[in-house]
Amino acid sequence: HWHMIPLFTAQPSGKNMEDATSSNPQSIGFTEKLKSWLSWSWTYICAVWFAMVLTMIYVLRSPLKLQDTLTSASVFLNTLTPKFYVALTGTSSLISGLILIFEWWYFRKYGTSFIEQVSVSHLRPLLGGVESSTTTGLFSSVNGEAEPRPSVSECKVWRNPLNLFRGAEYSRYTWVTGKEPLTYYDMNLSAQDHQTFFTGDTQQLKSEDTVMQKAWRERNPQARIRAAYQAIEMNHECAAAYVLLAEEEATTITEAERLFKQALRSGKRVQDQITSLGPFEIITGKDINLLVYIKRRLAMCARKLGRIKEAVKMMRDLMKEFPLLGMLNIHENLLEALLELQAYADVQAVLAKYDDISLPKSATICYTSALLKARAVSEKFSPEAASRRGLSTAEMNAVEAIHRAVEFNPHVPKYLLEMKSLILPPEHILKRGDSEAVAYAFFHLQHWKRAEGALNLLHCTWEGTFRIIPYPLEKGHLFYPYPGCTETADRELLPSFHEVSVYPKKELPFFILFTAGLCSFTAMLAMLTHQFPELMGVFAKAVSR
């Protein structure tokens, strides 16, 4: 799958390493020695070659008539008019300006320099450069011995727990603005999820399941809807088809809720039929996944329609009924609904269960914890008073919680403080990435605004996090080092009209600065030559001599 991007390469165990190296130690040792010798000698070979070229030119200076050539070249340069120099410098400035524009566009779009990328990919192998395969320097003990690398989860894409409805929300945005809020990469991941969760074993597919499996892969929304109706004609109890219609065809949340209820009734009838066949008939994982998905979406419909207490009850019942499905992050839906009810004690109880050191974190967990602690002190918080008397214990706890949240995802504060414009969240998010920040702020900005002074406290303290985190980012403070794969994945998940937030902020590549300087210098020469032709002609002749 595209969304499985490894953050660290797993290191082989000691025994496996011994087996691998003992299989043919002589050939491996000779190859490594040859590579290291070539890499070491390359610099000296280049120096010897350069010295040989200079020696050859010196020896052949008489047969090549270098002195006469230089004399004729000097005479030719003396006969050139200032117009030639204006044309030369102007053309150089134009070409370097075009290169600068292209480099800047490429850097803004892909986050790297085109010239640098081509140079590294094509010239580095010729120069004998190889990437370092050892990273023990990042995880070394005091005495210099390498420590085992910590187990870090893969930098992968997760399903957005609060993703919107395509027909009732995403499509309406497209109708109004003419922009597509979802990328093809994001929708392709959703199609893979639906195929995996709702179709089950391909060897036991029914005819309507086969149709639905093709429907999820269809790129055209209308083709998906037609396929869903085709599956319903084959079997009126096809719950997956009703799910697709609720997601794609329903233009309002009320209509989507009606279709999800129809899907739930169909799924329960299928369950009852399977159970009635006897004790040896079991419900498949496909049926369970489908029921969980439908119930969760029904709870989200109730939340969007204002029936928040009903939504909270449905989410709690779902978490009790399927306690092993914690990976679906239903508790994040529950936290958002409880915050809307302002049931802060219940929010704290949920956090006490899921904000555990052994469980994976998310922006919702970290920033909700920070919001609760900030809410307790933010109403009376004043930066001037705090600087005079110092921070109290409660204020210190709130600031530390904000620093913890910002370290986990540094992109969120700019959206909460409305320093960056929000867009519709994608269907998949990358933890600690800009996509997760967009999704969190889209649903939780209202809760921060409701807590008086919370955003002011965030504004005063969030940038202090970066003084705590070591730089360069080899190590984290409270979490593992910030992954380097977030920018690439976020550019695939977020639409092209959104400016992706990048952390740490990248410096401009050398070639952009070089072409900018070259363009400015040649443009200045062209202007001076045009304004002061005689003076610049004398200067050019003096330089050429």
N, C-alpha and C positions, 0 to 999 in steps of 0.2 A: 504494500500500500504506500501511496505517496506521503501519507501523514506520519509515517514512522521514520523520523529523522534521528539517528543516534547521536547523543551528545558526547559520549565517550566510547571509545573502542574497548571492548572487553579484553582484558589481559589473560593469556592462557595460564593455567595452573603450572606449578613447578614441575610436576611429573610430566605433563604434556610437553612442556618446553624441553625437558631432558630427552624425551622420546624423539621430538622433532629434530633436535640438534645432533642426536647420536645416530640418526639414520644415515647421514652421509657427512661426517664432520670435515673431512678433508676438502671436498668440493665446495662446501659452504664457506670454510675458512679462506680458501684461495680466492673465491669470488669477492668476499668482503675486503680482503687485502688489496685486490686489484682495483676495486672501486675507490677505496680510500687513497690508494697511491695516485690514481688518475686525478681525483679531486684535489689532492695536495699539490701535484705537479703542474696543474693547469696554469696557475698564475706564473710560474717560472717559465713554462713553455711560451706563453704569450710575450713575456719580457725578452726571451732569447730571439723570438721571431721578429719583434720590433727592432732589436739591435741589429739583426742581420739585414733588415730592410734599409736601415740608415747606412750601414756599411756598404751595401750594394750601390746605393745612390751616390755615396762619396767616391767610390772606386770608378763608377761609370759617368762621373760628372763631365769629363772631356768628350767621350764619344756621344753622349746625349746632348752636348752643347747647352748645358743648363744656364751658363752665364749669358749666352746670346738670347736664350728664351726669356730669362728674367728681364733683360734689357728691352726686348721687343714688347713684353707685357707692360713694362713701365711706360714706354712711349705710347702704347695704346690707351692706357689709363689716363695719360696726360691730355689726350685728344678728346676724351669724353666730355660732353656738355652737362651742365647742372640738370637739364631735363631728364637725362638718363638716370641720374641718382634719385630724382624725385619718383620716376617710374619704378625703379628698383625697390626703394624703401616702401613706397605705397603698395606695391604688389606683395612684398613680404608681410606688411602689416595686415593686408586683406586675408592672406592665406592663414596666418597665425590667428587672426580673429575668427575665421571659420572653424579652425581646429578647436579654439577655446569654446566657442558656442556648442560644438558637438560634444566635447569633453564634459562641459557643465551639464548638458541635457542627459548624457549617459550616467553621470554621477548622481543626478537627482532621481533618475528612474531606477538604476540598479545598485547604487551605493558604492561604486568602485570606478576607477579610472580605466577607460578602454585601452589606452596605450600601455598602462601598467599591467593590465590583465593579459594582453597579447604578449607583452615582453616576458612576463613570468611563465606563461604556458608554452611559449615557443623557444625562448632563449635559455631558460633555466636548465632544461635537460642537456643542451649543448655545452653549458658551462659546468656541468657536473654537479649541480646543486640538487640535494635531496632533502626532503622534509625530515625533521628529527622525529624518530619513532619513540623516543623516551621522553617522559614528562615527569620524571621523578623529582625534578627540582621544585615542582609545585607542591609535592606531598613528601617532604623529607623531614626526618626527625632532627633533633638537636645535634646528635653525633654524626649526622650526614648519611645515615643509612636510610634506604628507601622504605617508606611505610606503605602498606596496602592502600590502594585508591578507594575512597568511599564509594558506596553503592549509590549511584545517582540515577533517577528515573530518566528514561529517554525523553528527548525534547520532541514530543509528539503533539499532534492536534487532538483536541477533545471536543465532543459534542457540546454545544452551548446549552446549558440547562434551561435557559429562559428564551430559547430561540422563538422568533415570531412566526406567524402563519403566512405562508406564501400568498395565498389568494386574498386574504382579508387585510393584510398589512403590507407585505413587500410589493405586491402588484399595485396596490393603491398608490404607493410612493412612485412607482414607475409611471402610472397614468398621469400623475400631477407634474412630475419633474422631467420625465423623459429619460431618466437615468436608471441604470440597472444597479440595484443595491447589492446583488450577490454575484460573485465571480463564478466562472464555470468550474474552477477547481473546488470551490466550496460546495457547489451543487453536486459535483461528481462524488465527493466524499459522502454526502447525504444519500445518494443513490446506492453507494456501496453499503452504508449502514442499513438501509431498508432491505436490501437484498439479503444481507447477513442475518438480520433479526427476524424478518417476516417470512422468509421462504424456506429456511431449514435445509434438510438433507435433499439434494437435488435428485437422488434416486427414488424418493418417495413423493415427488411433486404430483399434485393433481393438475388437471387441465387448466383450471382457473389460476392456480399458483404459477404455472408456466407463463400464462399471459401476464400476470402481475410482475413476475421476474423481469420480463421484457419491458414492462411499463416503467419500472423504476429506472431503466437504462435509457429511456427515450429522452432526447435533448429538447424536443418541442413540447411545451406544456399541454397544448391541445391534443397531441398524440398520446400523452400519458392519460389524460382524462378519457379519451375514447377507449383506450385499453381497459381502464377501470370499469367503464360501462359494459364492455365486452365480457369481463370477468363476472360481473353481476348477472348478466344474462345466462352465463353458464351455471352459476350457483348464486342464488339470492342471499345466501348466508356467508358470502365472501367478505369477511371483516376488513381484510387488507385493502380491498377496493374502496370501501366506504372511508377508510383512513385517507387514502390518496385524494378522494373527492373533497373531504373536509379540509385537507391541507391546501389543495391547489384550486379547486373550483369555487368553494364558498367565498363570497365577497364580503361577508360580515361575520363577526364572532358568533352571533346568535345562530346563523346558518351552519357554521362550522360545529358548534356544540350539538345541534340537532343530528348532524351526520355522525359525529363521534358517539352519540348515544345509540344510534342505529348500529354502528360497528360493535359497540359493547354488547348489545342484545344478541347480535349474530354470534359474537365470540362466546358468550355464555351458553347459547343453545348448542354450539358445537362441543363445548366442554361437557354439557349434560349428556349429549349423545355418546360421547366417548366413555364417560363414566358408567352409563347404563349398559355398555357392552360387556362389562365384567370386571373383576378385580385385576386381571392381568393387562388391561388396557390402561396405558398411562398417557398423561397429557405431555405433549412434546414441548421442547424449549421454545419452538416457534410460537406456539399458542400462548405461553407465559409471557414472552417478550411482547407480543401483540397486546395482551390485556394490560400489562404494565404501562405500555406506551399510551394506550387509549385512556386509561384512568388518569394518567398524569396530564394529558392534554385537556381532559375534561376539567380537572382542577384548575388548570391555567385559564380555561375559558371562564370559569366561575370567578376567578381573580380579576380578569379583565372586565367582566360585566358588573363588578362591584359587590358580588356576593363573597366577601373575603373570608368570613367565618366559615362558610361552607367549604371554601377552597382549602382552608387550613385543616379542617376535619378530614377532607379527602386525602390530603397529603400525609397526615399523620397515620391514617388507616393504611395507606399504601406502604409506608415505611414499616409498619408493624407486620403487614401481610407478607412482605418480601424483604426481610432484614438483610439478606445477603447481597442485595443489588445496590450496595452503597456506591459502586462505581458510576451509577447514573446521576449521582449528586442531587437527589431529590431534596435533600436538606437545604440546598441553596434556594430552591423555589419556596420552601417553607420559611426561611429567614426573611426573604423579601416580603412575603405576605404578612408575617408577624410585625415587621417594621411598619407596614402600612397601617396595621391596627394599633401601632404604638405600644405593643405588648412587650416592653423591653425586658421584663423579667423572664418571659418565655424565650426571647431571643438569647439571653444569657445562658439559659438552660441548654439550648441547642448548641451554642458555642462550647459549653463545657464538655459536651460529648464529642464534638467533631474537631475542635481546635486542640488536637492532641499532637504531641511530638512525633508519634509513630504514624500519623495519618498524613496523606498529601495535603498541602495547603492550596489555597486559591485566593484570588483578590477579594472575593466575597467574604471569606473567613477572616482574612487579615484586616480589611478595612471596616468590616462590621464591628470587630472587636475594638478597633481604634475609635469608631464612632460612639460606642457605648461609653468608653472611658473619657472621650472628649466631651460628650454631652454632660457628664457630671460636673465639669469645671468650666466649660466654655462660656456659660452665660455671664459669669463675673470676671472672665479672664481679660487682662489688659497687659499688653507688652511692656508699657512704661512701668506699671506697678511691679510686674514680674522682674524687670531688670533692676529695680531698686531693692526689693526685698528678697529676691530669689524665688525659685519655684517651690511650691508646697509638694508634699508627697503625692497627692492626687494629681496635681498638674504634671509632675515628673512622670508618673505612670502613663498619663495621656500622651505626653510627648514621646515617650519610649514606644508606645503602641503605634503612634503615627510613623516614627522612624522605622519600625519593624515592617509596617505595611508598605512604606515607600521603597524599602530595600527589596521586598518581594516583587513589587511591580511599580517601577518609577514613572510609568506613563500616566497613571490614574489621576494624580493631582491636577494636571493641566486641564483635564476634562471637568473635574469637580469644580475647579476655580474658574471655569469657562474661559480659559486662556486659549483653548482650541475648540473648534466647532465639532459637535457630535454628529454622527451619522447613524443609520440603522445598524444594529449589531449583526455580525455574520452568523451563519448556522453552526460554525465551528470556531473554536478559539484556541489560541496557543497560550498556555499558562506563562505568566510573567511577560507576555508580549503586548503589543499595542491592541491587538484584536480583543484580548481579555479586558483591557482597560476600557475600550469602547463599550463592550457588553456590560461591564459593571456600572460605569457612569450612566449609561442610558437608563437603567432601571433604578439606580440608587441615588442619583443626584437629588431627587425630591426629598429623600429621607435626611440627607445632610442639610438641606436648606431648612427642613422642619426643626432641626435641633439648633436653637438660637446660639450663635457664636461659634458653632463647630467649624464652619468654613473659615472663619477668621483665625481660629487656632491653627487650622491646617495651613493657611497661607503664611503664618508667622514661623512655622516650625519645619515644614516638609523639606526645604532645601538643606537644612542642617544634617540630613541623613547622609549626604554625599561627603561630608567631612569625616564621617565615621567609617565608611567603606574604604578599604585599602585601595590605592591606585598605584600601578595598574591593577586591573581586577583579577589578580591571580587567586585571591581568596575572598570569601564573603565574610560578613560580620555575624549575622544570625542565620543566614541561609548559605547554600552552596554558591560558588561564583556565578554571576549572571551569564546565562548561556549565550553563545555567539550565533545561534541559528535562528533567533527570533525575527530578525529583519527580513530574511529571505522568505520565511513561512508567512509572515504578516503581509508581505507584498502580494502573495498568492491568495490570501484569504480576504483582503480588503479591496474595495473597488478602486479603480485607477484614479478617480477624481478626489480620493482622500489622500492627504499628505501623511505618510506613515511616520510615526514617532520613532526615533532611533536612540537607543542608549547602549553604551556611552556615545556622546555626540562625536561623530567622525570629523577628523580634520580634513581640510581640502587636500587632495592628492598633489604630489609634487608637480606632475605634468600640467595640471590646471594653473598652478602658480607660475610655472615656467612659461607656458604659452601666453598667460596674461602679461607677464613682464616683457616677453618678446614682442607682443603686439603693441604694447604701449611704447616701447623703445623705438621700434621701427616707425610707428606713426609720428613720434616726436621728430625723428630724423627727417621724415618726408616733409613735415611742416617747416622745419628750419631750413631745409634745402630750397623749398619753394619761396620762403620769405627772404633768405640771405644766400642767394646762389653763389656769389663770388667768394664770400667767406667760407662757405661749406666746400667749395671747389678747392680752395687752398688747403683746407683741413684734410680733404680726401687725398690730395697729392702728397701731403706730408706723411699721412699714414701709410700710403702705398710705397713710399721710398724705403 
